[in-house]
Amino acid sequence: MADPTAAGRRVGGTEHSWCRSVPGGTGVLVLGFFLSRPVPRPLLESALHRLQTSHPLLRSRLNTAGPDQPFFSIAHSPSLTVRPLSASDILQSPPASPSHFHALLEHELNENPWSSPAPSHPILFATAYDDMPEAGRTVVALRFHSAACDRTSAAAILKELLRLIAGSTKEEEEEGFHRAMEDLIPKQDAWKPFWARGKDLVGYSLNGLRTSTLRFEDAGSDRRSEVVRLVLGVDDTQKLLNACKAREIKLCGAMSAAALVATNSSKHLEKDRAETYTVVTLIDCRKYLDPVLHDHSIGSYHSAVINTHNVHGGEELWEVAERCHESYSNAVHKKKHLKDITEINFLLCKAIDNPQLTPSSSQRTALISVFEEPVVYDSSELQQELGVEDYIWCASVHGAGPSIAVFDTIRDGRLDCAFVYPTPLHSRKQMQELVEHMKTILTQGSLNGGD
């Protein structure tokens, strides 16, 4: 439950895993939006200060100096300063990315203040880019530590921040400071015998050792995160959703299956040969907690379900999607998203400490990570008034993590996905080809309801 008077607390288990991951390059979460007109810096800072006042975690610092577990310390009042930068100082000519907004997003994903040895850092940084090649345009980028902000939080923050920039005078009640996810899971849902934990830990470890990956292009060089975007039109999106509904399969199952089929196809395997891949499904646990939290409860409240799948050359989208959905659904039915949090956090930290245990010391722990549900986000009159032309939220993955991290949104009826990947482990050309193949698999598999 929330404690509005709390001055801070120690991080929970999942938050601690993010504290281990972020310095290495996985978990820098960026919320960026592209505006058709400038935003006065005092107005933006005022809106962000009101946001921090409503959500104490956003004005906290993450302290890592002591020998004990890191902790959040909450400042009494907001003090965030928006850093102004000239986009022309960052952007390359010619641009390596599809758009200037895209290039600035990638730049932000690879700015990592938490990798420095300072004893404490804010969990939120803000930058406003002006002097864009497109005259009069502005890009605002908020950079969060994933221990304090997940995808659900980012979506809620965008809505609230735009309303504040527009000049809302509504007084927001302070949210209070919630306890860590593990402390809010009902005991009967989290409990399992000690021997079962050991058995599951061994099972996860053995499965991880026998799984395949997307082909590596350069496993020896320093890495950064890049993004490829997949967008389906309204008609194609509706056909895909209808095909999923007809089979009682969630979109995450179809997305995972498309990645598995496309990856297997890229290896040109014979039909009788199978390879095993790992899929991570991220689940927003707010509705499973006691008390139940809402989407605007800021923090890190996602857990993971890990499944492995054998895929043969020549398999079709829906036969793989059904297996993906069944495996994930069975795990959720058994409450493994609540019971296995400790084991999964332990394995992630082991991959960070011992990269040699992962293929080619790549720190790849899965082929793909997907969210259980997409964010549904429709444009509003407020966005049009402010001149919001584009927005995106995603997180870096060039430390320990999957080869592909999918951040999916259905906005105005269109499926819009950001695929984040580590480069040069995977190249932009390789990932663009893979994503284009996934798009073809999804659209062709959805024709006539996927029959």
Residue pairs with C-beta under 8 A, 6 or more apart in sequence:
1 178
1 179
1 184
1 291
2 175
2 176
2 177
2 178
3 176
3 177
3 179
4 56
4 174
4 175
4 176
4 177
6 56
6 74
6 176
6 177
7 73
7 74
8 60
8 71
8 72
8 73
8 74
8 177
9 71
9 72
9 177
9 179
9 180
10 68
10 69
10 70
10 71
10 72
11 19
11 62
11 69
11 70
11 71
11 72
11 147
11 180
12 179
12 180
12 181
12 182
12 183
13 180
13 182
13 341
13 342
13 345
14 180
14 181
14 182
14 300
14 302
14 303
14 341
14 345
15 70
15 147
15 148
15 180
15 181
15 300
16 69
16 70
16 147
16 345
17 345
17 348
17 349
18 27
18 145
18 146
18 147
18 300
19 62
19 64
19 70
19 147
20 348
20 349
20 352
21 27
21 146
21 348
21 352
21 399
21 400
21 401
22 28
22 112
22 114
22 115
22 145
22 146
22 147
22 399
23 112
23 114
23 115
23 399
24 115
24 352
24 363
24 399
24 400
25 110
25 112
25 115
25 223
25 224
25 225
25 396
25 397
25 398
25 399
25 422
26 395
26 396
26 397
26 398
26 399
26 400
26 401
27 145
27 146
27 147
27 395
27 396
27 399
28 108
28 109
28 110
28 111
28 112
28 114
28 143
28 144
28 145
28 146
28 225
28 395
28 396
29 143
29 144
29 145
29 146
29 149
29 150
29 151
29 154
29 393
29 394
29 395
29 396
30 105
30 108
30 109
30 141
30 142
30 143
30 144
30 392
30 393
30 394
30 395
30 396
31 141
31 142
31 144
31 154
31 157
31 158
31 391
31 392
31 393
32 101
32 104
32 105
32 108
32 139
32 140
32 141
32 142
32 391
32 392
32 393
33 139
33 140
33 158
33 162
33 388
33 390
33 391
33 392
34 101
34 137
34 138
34 139
34 388
34 389
34 390
34 391
35 137
35 138
35 139
35 140
35 386
35 387
35 388
35 389
36 136
36 137
36 387
36 388
36 389
37 136
37 137
37 138
37 386
37 387
38 130
38 136
38 138
39 128
39 138
39 140
39 165
41 82
41 84
41 128
43 165
44 82
44 126
44 128
44 140
44 165
45 80
45 81
45 82
45 126
46 164
47 161
47 164
47 165
48 78
48 80
48 82
48 126
48 161
49 78
49 80
50 164
50 172
51 58
51 157
51 160
51 161
51 164
52 58
52 59
52 78
52 80
52 124
53 59
53 77
53 78
53 172
53 174
54 160
54 172
54 173
54 174
54 175
55 175
55 298
56 74
56 174
56 175
56 176
56 177
57 72
57 74
57 123
57 148
57 177
57 178
57 298
57 299
58 78
58 123
58 124
58 148
58 149
58 157
58 298
59 74
59 75
59 77
59 78
59 79
59 80
59 124
60 72
60 73
60 74
60 75
60 122
60 123
60 148
61 72
61 73
61 75
61 120
61 121
61 122
61 123
62 70
62 71
62 72
62 114
62 120
62 121
62 122
62 123
62 145
62 147
62 148
63 70
63 71
63 72
63 73
63 119
63 120
64 70
64 119
64 120
65 119
65 120
72 123
72 148
72 177
73 120
74 177
80 122
80 124
80 126
81 126
82 126
82 127
82 128
83 125
83 126
83 127
83 128
84 127
84 128
84 130
85 127
85 128
85 129
85 130
86 129
86 130
86 131
87 100
87 104
87 129
87 130
87 131
87 132
87 133
87 139
88 131
88 132
88 133
90 103
90 104
90 107
90 129
91 100
91 103
91 104
91 133
92 103
95 103
96 103
96 428
97 103
97 106
97 226
97 227
98 229
100 132
100 133
100 134
100 139
101 139
101 390
102 227
102 229
104 129
104 139
104 141
105 141
105 227
105 392
105 394
106 224
106 225
106 226
106 227
108 127
108 141
108 143
109 224
109 225
109 227
109 394
109 395
109 396
109 420
110 224
110 225
110 396
110 398
111 125
111 143
112 396
113 121
113 125
114 121
114 145
121 145
123 144
123 145
123 147
123 148
123 149
124 142
124 143
124 144
124 145
124 148
124 149
125 142
125 143
126 140
126 141
126 142
126 143
127 140
127 141
127 143
128 138
128 139
128 140
128 141
129 138
129 139
129 140
129 141
130 138
132 138
132 139
137 389
142 157
142 161
144 153
144 154
146 300
146 395
147 300
148 298
148 299
148 300
149 157
149 298
149 299
149 300
150 284
150 299
150 300
150 301
150 302
151 282
151 284
151 302
151 371
151 375
151 393
151 395
151 407
152 284
152 286
152 295
152 301
152 302
152 375
153 297
153 298
153 299
153 300
154 393
155 295
155 375
155 377
155 393
156 295
156 296
156 298
157 298
158 391
158 393
160 172
160 296
162 382
162 383
162 386
162 388
163 382
165 386
166 382
166 385
166 386
175 296
175 297
175 298
178 184
178 293
178 297
178 299
181 285
181 289
181 299
181 300
181 301
181 303
181 341
182 190
182 341
184 289
184 290
184 291
184 293
185 285
185 288
185 289
185 290
185 338
185 341
186 288
186 289
186 290
189 288
189 335
189 338
189 339
190 338
190 339
190 341
191 339
192 339
197 342
197 343
200 340
200 343
201 343
201 346
201 347
204 306
204 343
204 344
204 347
205 347
207 276
207 278
207 306
207 308
208 278
208 347
208 365
209 357
210 276
210 308
211 276
211 277
211 278
211 308
211 366
211 367
212 275
212 276
212 277
212 367
213 277
213 359
213 362
213 364
213 367
213 403
214 263
214 266
214 367
214 403
214 404
214 426
214 430
214 434
215 266
215 267
215 430
216 359
216 360
216 362
216 425
216 426
217 424
217 425
217 426
217 427
217 430
218 424
218 425
218 427
219 360
219 361
219 362
219 425
221 424
223 398
223 422
223 423
223 424
223 425
224 398
224 422
224 423
225 396
225 397
225 398
225 420
225 421
225 422
225 423
226 420
226 421
226 423
226 428
226 431
227 394
227 418
227 419
227 420
227 421
228 418
228 419
228 421
228 428
228 431
228 432
228 435
229 392
229 416
229 417
229 418
229 419
230 415
230 416
230 417
230 419
230 435
230 438
230 439
231 414
231 415
231 416
231 417
232 240
232 414
232 415
232 439
232 442
232 443
233 414
234 412
234 413
234 414
236 415
236 442
236 443
236 446
237 410
237 413
237 414
237 415
238 413
239 443
239 446
239 447
239 449
240 251
240 254
240 415
240 442
240 443
240 446
241 251
242 446
242 449
243 254
243 318
243 445
243 446
243 449
243 450
244 250
244 251
244 253
244 254
246 449
246 450
247 318
247 321
247 322
247 450
248 325
249 318
249 321
249 322
249 325
250 325
250 328
250 372
250 373
251 373
251 374
251 408
251 415
252 281
252 324
252 328
252 370
252 371
252 372
252 373
253 321
253 322
253 324
253 325
253 328
254 317
254 318
254 321
254 442
254 445
255 368
255 370
255 406
255 408
255 417
255 438
255 442
256 279
256 281
256 321
256 324
256 368
256 370
257 317
257 318
257 320
257 321
257 323
257 324
258 317
258 321
258 438
258 441
258 442
258 445
259 279
259 367
259 368
259 404
259 406
259 434
259 438
260 277
260 279
260 309
260 311
260 320
260 324
260 367
260 368
261 311
261 315
261 316
261 317
261 320
261 441
262 434
262 437
262 438
262 441
263 277
263 311
263 367
263 434
264 275
264 277
264 311
264 312
264 313
264 315
265 313
265 437
266 433
266 434
266 437
267 275
268 313
269 275
269 312
269 313
270 313
271 312
271 313
271 314
272 312
272 313
273 312
273 313
274 310
274 311
274 312
274 313
275 310
275 311
276 308
276 309
276 310
276 311
277 308
277 309
277 311
277 366
277 367
277 368
278 306
278 307
278 308
278 365
278 366
278 367
279 306
279 307
279 308
279 309
279 324
279 328
279 366
279 367
279 368
279 369
279 370
280 304
280 305
280 306
280 365
280 366
280 368
280 369
280 370
280 402
281 304
281 305
281 307
281 328
281 369
281 370
281 371
281 372
282 302
282 303
282 304
282 369
282 370
282 371
282 372
283 302
283 303
283 304
283 305
283 332
283 337
283 371
283 372
284 301
284 302
284 371
284 372
284 373
285 301
285 302
285 303
285 337
285 338
286 292
286 293
286 294
286 295
286 297
286 301
287 293
288 337
288 338
289 301
293 299
293 301
302 371
303 337
303 338
303 340
303 341
303 344
304 337
304 344
304 369
305 328
305 331
305 332
305 336
305 337
305 340
306 340
306 344
306 366
307 324
307 327
307 328
307 331
309 320
309 323
309 324
309 327
311 320
316 445
317 441
317 442
317 445
317 450
318 445
318 450
328 372
331 337
347 365
348 365
348 400
350 357
351 357
351 358
351 363
351 365
351 400
352 363
352 399
352 400
355 361
355 362
355 363
355 400
358 364
358 365
358 400
362 425
363 399
363 400
363 401
364 401
364 402
364 403
364 425
365 400
365 401
365 402
366 401
366 402
366 403
367 402
367 403
367 404
368 402
368 403
368 404
368 405
368 406
369 401
369 402
369 404
369 405
369 406
370 406
370 408
371 406
371 407
371 408
374 408
374 409
374 410
374 415
375 408
375 409
375 410
376 409
376 410
376 411
377 409
377 410
377 411
378 411
378 412
379 388
379 411
379 412
392 407
392 418
393 407
393 418
394 405
394 407
394 418
394 420
395 405
395 407
395 420
396 420
397 405
397 420
397 421
397 422
398 422
398 423
398 425
401 422
403 421
403 422
403 425
403 426
404 419
404 420
404 421
404 431
404 434
405 419
405 420
405 421
406 417
406 418
406 419
407 417
407 418
407 420
408 415
408 416
408 417
409 415
409 416
409 417
410 416
419 431
419 435
421 431
